[in-house]
């Protein structure tokens, strides 16, 4: 540790990650470092690589489940929070809180991001998972992304097409196993994002924001969680299963409009809402949320996730895929 401390000023040892995740779950990081500038991000990564220490880039801690054993490497928390407005575009550091960004844009008379209010996390995290709600997604507005390539150790800009956006996915998601992070994310770390918006009326944007927040409060549960646990399955990829589903539940036909089957609806139809394992509980308000109902362990969440996947597969013939990332497993 002494060597790392001398190389990286401010690095801490054995820091509980539960306090840095929205799930409020997780063991300690062997090393923990807060990076507030691009230079600090790059320097921390270079040091970790030179010492062959696995590293993980952490934003606001939403959409992740950290192992009870923690992460045997360096967690680099991104806090570069500067932003600037350039006509109808806004450049934002990776660590800018998404909700703050929505409000900044509204105040500045820029419209387009109102739907994103209430989504937990940073703007970089929203780009990584191509966050979306109410029929919109980040990929519609991302003009360019400045990244640090951890293999080539260089910074460069990527266009929207280069980000390979898909449904709740992008090129920036973990490599190797699709959902489990053993060492590092894909070899690109987001440094800065440029979003292209449109001129709008601040008061109209604020009204829309209030409306979206009201809808969120009606639909989404309160309490510690990682957000949506599962991706909504594609109807196109589950045509046979959906055909059977629609015969049994005629109301499912309405899902054809979006091409997605809400994962929460599948969970609710199985009567799993309120099911509890240890301190982890499936929300009674929304089936795609697992809550930390008190002293939950990562193992409790994993068991509950496995139960949901098994029940949905057996009863509906659909294989759910996690939206959350597993860290340290």
C-alpha positions as CSV (number, residue, x, y, z in Angstrom):
1,X,0.0,0.0,0.0
2,X,2.9,2.4,0.8
3,X,4.0,2.2,-2.8
4,X,0.6,3.0,-4.2
5,X,0.1,5.8,-1.7
6,X,3.3,7.4,-2.8
7,X,2.3,7.1,-6.4
8,X,-1.3,8.2,-6.1
9,X,-2.0,10.9,-3.6
10,X,-5.4,10.6,-1.9
11,X,-5.9,6.9,-2.5
12,X,-7.6,5.0,0.3
13,X,-7.5,1.4,1.4
14,X,-10.4,-1.0,2.3
15,X,-13.2,1.4,1.7
16,X,-16.8,0.1,2.0
17,X,-18.5,0.4,-1.4
18,X,-22.0,0.1,0.1
19,X,-22.0,3.9,0.9
20,X,-21.2,4.6,-2.8
21,X,-23.9,2.6,-4.4
22,X,-27.7,3.3,-4.6
23,X,-28.3,-0.3,-3.5
24,X,-26.4,0.4,-0.3
25,X,-24.8,-3.1,-0.7
26,X,-21.3,-4.2,-1.1
27,X,-18.0,-5.1,0.6
28,X,-14.8,-3.0,0.6
29,X,-12.6,-1.9,-2.3
30,X,-9.0,-2.8,-1.8
31,X,-8.1,0.7,-3.0
32,X,-10.5,3.6,-3.5
33,X,-9.7,6.8,-5.3
34,X,-11.7,9.9,-6.2
35,X,-10.7,11.5,-9.5
36,X,-12.0,15.0,-10.1
37,X,-10.2,15.9,-13.3
38,X,-9.3,14.1,-16.6
39,X,-5.6,14.1,-15.5
40,X,-6.5,12.4,-12.3
41,X,-8.5,9.7,-14.1
42,X,-5.8,9.0,-16.6
43,X,-3.1,9.0,-13.9
44,X,-5.0,6.6,-11.7
45,X,-5.6,4.2,-14.5
46,X,-2.0,4.3,-15.6
47,X,-0.8,3.5,-12.1
48,X,-3.3,0.7,-11.7
49,X,-2.2,-0.9,-15.0
50,X,1.5,-0.5,-14.2
51,X,1.0,-2.3,-10.9
52,X,-1.3,-4.9,-12.5
53,X,-4.1,-3.9,-10.2
54,X,-7.6,-4.5,-11.5
55,X,-9.7,-1.4,-11.6
56,X,-13.3,-0.4,-11.9
57,X,-14.7,3.0,-12.9
58,X,-17.6,4.1,-10.6
59,X,-20.0,6.9,-11.2
60,X,-23.0,7.5,-9.0
61,X,-23.2,3.8,-8.1
62,X,-26.6,3.1,-9.7
63,X,-27.2,0.1,-11.8
64,X,-24.5,-2.0,-10.1
65,X,-24.4,-4.7,-7.5
66,X,-21.2,-5.0,-5.6
67,X,-20.2,-8.4,-4.1
68,X,-20.3,-8.9,-0.4
69,X,-16.6,-9.6,-0.6
70,X,-16.0,-6.2,-2.3
71,X,-13.6,-5.6,-5.2
72,X,-10.0,-6.8,-5.0
73,X,-8.6,-3.9,-7.0
74,X,-8.9,-0.2,-7.4
75,X,-12.2,1.5,-7.6
76,X,-11.9,4.9,-9.3
77,X,-14.8,7.2,-8.5
78,X,-15.3,9.8,-11.2
79,X,-16.1,13.3,-10.0
80,X,-15.2,15.5,-13.0
81,X,-18.3,17.6,-12.8
82,X,-17.6,20.6,-15.1
83,X,-19.9,21.5,-18.0
84,X,-20.4,24.2,-20.5
85,X,-23.2,25.2,-22.9
86,X,-22.2,25.9,-26.5
87,X,-25.3,27.2,-28.4
88,X,-27.6,24.2,-28.6
89,X,-25.0,21.7,-27.3
90,X,-23.8,21.0,-23.8
91,X,-20.4,19.5,-22.9
92,X,-20.4,17.6,-19.6
93,X,-17.8,15.9,-17.6
94,X,-18.4,12.2,-17.0
95,X,-19.2,12.8,-13.4
96,X,-22.0,15.3,-13.9
97,X,-25.2,14.1,-12.2
98,X,-27.8,13.4,-14.8
99,X,-30.6,15.1,-12.9
100,X,-28.5,18.2,-12.4
101,X,-27.8,18.2,-16.2
102,X,-31.5,18.0,-17.0
103,X,-32.2,21.1,-14.8
104,X,-29.2,23.0,-16.1
105,X,-30.4,22.5,-19.7
106,X,-34.0,23.5,-18.8
107,X,-32.8,26.7,-17.2
108,X,-30.7,27.5,-20.2
109,X,-33.6,27.1,-22.6
110,X,-32.4,23.8,-24.1
111,X,-35.0,21.1,-24.6
112,X,-34.7,17.4,-25.2
113,X,-33.6,15.8,-21.9
114,X,-36.7,16.4,-19.8
115,X,-37.6,12.7,-19.9
116,X,-34.4,11.8,-18.1
117,X,-35.3,13.5,-14.8
118,X,-35.4,11.0,-12.0
119,X,-32.9,8.6,-13.6
120,X,-30.2,8.0,-11.0
121,X,-26.5,8.3,-11.9
122,X,-24.1,10.3,-13.9
123,X,-24.3,11.4,-17.5
124,X,-21.4,8.9,-18.3
125,X,-23.3,6.1,-16.7
126,X,-26.4,7.0,-18.7
127,X,-24.3,6.8,-21.9
128,X,-22.7,3.5,-20.9
129,X,-26.1,1.8,-20.5
130,X,-27.9,4.0,-23.1
131,X,-30.4,4.9,-20.4
132,X,-33.9,5.6,-21.5
133,X,-37.4,6.3,-20.3
134,X,-40.8,7.3,-21.8
135,X,-39.7,6.1,-25.2
136,X,-36.5,8.2,-25.4
137,X,-32.9,7.3,-24.9
138,X,-29.5,9.0,-24.5
139,X,-28.3,7.8,-27.9
140,X,-30.7,10.3,-29.6
141,X,-28.7,13.2,-28.1
142,X,-25.1,12.0,-27.9
143,X,-23.1,13.8,-30.5
144,X,-19.7,12.7,-29.4
145,X,-18.0,11.1,-26.5
146,X,-14.4,11.8,-25.4
147,X,-12.8,8.6,-24.1
148,X,-9.5,7.4,-22.6
149,X,-8.4,4.2,-24.3
150,X,-6.9,2.1,-21.4
151,X,-5.1,-0.2,-23.8
152,X,-3.4,2.4,-26.1
153,X,-3.3,4.9,-23.2
154,X,-4.5,7.7,-25.4
155,X,-7.5,10.1,-25.4
156,X,-9.7,10.5,-28.4
157,X,-13.2,11.4,-29.5
158,X,-15.9,8.9,-30.7
159,X,-18.9,9.8,-32.8
160,X,-22.4,8.6,-32.1
161,X,-22.1,5.7,-34.5
162,X,-18.8,4.7,-33.0
163,X,-20.5,4.2,-29.6
164,X,-22.5,1.3,-31.0
165,X,-25.6,2.2,-29.1
166,X,-28.3,-0.5,-28.7
167,X,-31.2,-1.1,-26.3
168,X,-29.7,-0.4,-22.9
169,X,-26.2,-1.0,-24.3
170,X,-23.2,0.6,-25.9
171,X,-19.6,-0.2,-26.7
172,X,-18.6,1.1,-23.2
173,X,-20.1,-1.8,-21.4
174,X,-17.9,-4.6,-19.8
175,X,-16.0,-6.9,-22.0
176,X,-15.6,-10.6,-21.4
177,X,-18.7,-11.8,-19.6
178,X,-21.5,-9.5,-20.7
179,X,-22.7,-8.6,-17.2
180,X,-19.9,-9.5,-14.8
181,X,-17.0,-7.1,-14.3
182,X,-13.9,-9.0,-13.1
183,X,-11.2,-6.5,-14.0
184,X,-12.2,-3.4,-16.0
185,X,-14.9,-2.2,-18.3
186,X,-14.4,-2.2,-22.1
187,X,-11.1,-0.6,-22.7
188,X,-12.7,2.8,-23.0
189,X,-13.4,5.2,-20.1
190,X,-15.7,8.1,-20.7
191,X,-14.2,11.4,-19.9
192,X,-16.6,13.9,-21.4
193,X,-19.9,13.9,-23.4
194,X,-21.3,16.4,-25.9
195,X,-25.1,16.3,-26.2
196,X,-26.9,18.0,-29.0
197,X,-30.3,19.5,-27.9
198,X,-32.7,22.1,-29.3
199,X,-33.7,25.6,-28.3
200,X,-36.8,25.6,-26.1
201,X,-38.8,27.5,-23.5
202,X,-37.5,27.1,-19.9
203,X,-41.0,27.3,-18.4
204,X,-42.3,24.6,-20.7
205,X,-39.3,22.4,-20.0
206,X,-39.9,22.8,-16.2
207,X,-43.6,21.8,-16.6
208,X,-42.6,18.7,-18.5
209,X,-40.0,17.9,-15.9
210,X,-42.7,18.1,-13.1
211,X,-45.0,15.9,-15.2
212,X,-42.3,13.2,-15.7
213,X,-41.4,13.3,-12.0
214,X,-45.0,12.8,-11.1
215,X,-45.2,9.8,-13.4
216,X,-42.0,8.3,-11.9
217,X,-43.3,8.7,-8.4
218,X,-46.5,6.9,-9.4
219,X,-44.7,4.0,-11.1
220,X,-41.3,3.6,-9.4
221,X,-40.7,2.5,-5.8
222,X,-38.8,4.5,-3.2
223,X,-36.0,2.9,-1.2
224,X,-32.5,1.7,-1.9
225,X,-32.2,-0.1,-5.3
226,X,-30.1,-0.3,-8.4
227,X,-32.9,0.8,-10.6
228,X,-34.4,-1.6,-13.2
229,X,-32.9,-5.0,-12.7
230,X,-33.7,-6.6,-16.1
231,X,-33.8,-5.4,-19.7
232,X,-37.3,-5.6,-21.3
233,X,-37.2,-8.6,-23.6
234,X,-37.6,-8.0,-27.3
235,X,-40.8,-9.4,-28.9
236,X,-38.9,-10.0,-32.2
237,X,-36.5,-12.3,-30.3
238,X,-39.2,-14.1,-28.4
239,X,-42.0,-14.3,-31.1
240,X,-43.1,-17.9,-30.2
241,X,-43.1,-17.2,-26.5
242,X,-44.9,-13.9,-27.0
243,X,-47.6,-15.6,-29.1
244,X,-48.4,-17.9,-26.3
245,X,-48.2,-15.1,-23.8
246,X,-50.7,-12.9,-25.8
247,X,-53.2,-15.8,-26.0
248,X,-53.1,-16.2,-22.2
249,X,-53.0,-12.5,-21.5
250,X,-54.8,-10.6,-24.3
251,X,-53.7,-7.3,-22.8
252,X,-50.1,-8.1,-23.7
253,X,-51.0,-7.2,-27.3
254,X,-50.4,-3.5,-26.4
255,X,-46.7,-4.3,-26.0
256,X,-46.4,-4.7,-29.8
257,X,-46.4,-0.9,-30.1
258,X,-43.0,-0.7,-28.4
259,X,-41.6,-4.1,-29.4
260,X,-40.7,-4.8,-25.8
261,X,-42.3,-7.0,-23.1
262,X,-42.0,-5.1,-19.8
263,X,-39.9,-7.3,-17.5
264,X,-41.8,-5.9,-14.5
265,X,-45.1,-7.0,-16.0
266,X,-43.8,-10.6,-16.3
267,X,-42.7,-10.6,-12.7
268,X,-46.1,-9.1,-11.5
269,X,-48.1,-11.7,-13.6
270,X,-46.2,-14.4,-11.7
271,X,-47.3,-12.9,-8.4
272,X,-43.7,-12.4,-7.3
273,X,-44.1,-8.8,-6.1
274,X,-43.3,-8.6,-2.4
275,X,-41.2,-11.8,-2.5
276,X,-38.3,-11.5,0.0
277,X,-35.0,-13.3,0.4
278,X,-33.0,-12.2,3.3
279,X,-33.0,-8.4,3.2
280,X,-33.7,-8.2,-0.5
281,X,-37.3,-7.8,-1.7
282,X,-39.1,-7.5,-5.1
283,X,-40.9,-4.2,-5.1
284,X,-44.7,-4.5,-4.6
285,X,-45.0,-1.3,-6.8
286,X,-42.9,-2.4,-9.8
287,X,-41.8,-5.9,-10.5
288,X,-38.5,-4.9,-12.2
289,X,-37.1,-3.4,-9.0
290,X,-35.4,-5.2,-6.2
291,X,-35.2,-3.2,-3.0
292,X,-32.7,-3.4,-0.1
293,X,-35.4,-3.7,2.5
294,X,-32.9,-3.7,5.3
295,X,-29.4,-5.1,5.7
296,X,-29.6,-6.9,2.4
297,X,-26.6,-8.8,1.2
298,X,-25.5,-9.1,-2.4
299,X,-26.0,-12.9,-2.1
300,X,-29.7,-12.2,-1.2
301,X,-30.1,-10.1,-4.4
302,X,-28.4,-12.7,-6.6
303,X,-30.7,-15.5,-5.2
304,X,-33.7,-13.3,-5.9
305,X,-32.5,-12.5,-9.4
306,X,-32.0,-16.2,-10.1
307,X,-35.4,-17.0,-8.8
308,X,-37.1,-14.5,-11.1
309,X,-35.2,-15.6,-14.1
310,X,-36.0,-19.3,-13.4
311,X,-39.7,-18.6,-12.9
312,X,-40.0,-16.4,-16.0
313,X,-38.1,-19.0,-18.1
314,X,-40.2,-21.9,-16.9
315,X,-43.6,-20.2,-17.1
316,X,-43.2,-18.0,-20.2
317,X,-40.2,-19.4,-22.1
318,X,-38.4,-16.1,-21.9
319,X,-34.8,-15.6,-20.8
320,X,-34.4,-12.4,-18.9
321,X,-31.1,-10.5,-19.1
322,X,-29.8,-8.3,-16.3
323,X,-29.5,-4.6,-16.8
324,X,-27.5,-4.2,-13.7
325,X,-23.7,-4.9,-13.6
326,X,-22.1,-7.3,-11.1
327,X,-18.9,-6.0,-9.6
328,X,-16.4,-8.2,-7.8
329,X,-18.1,-11.5,-8.3
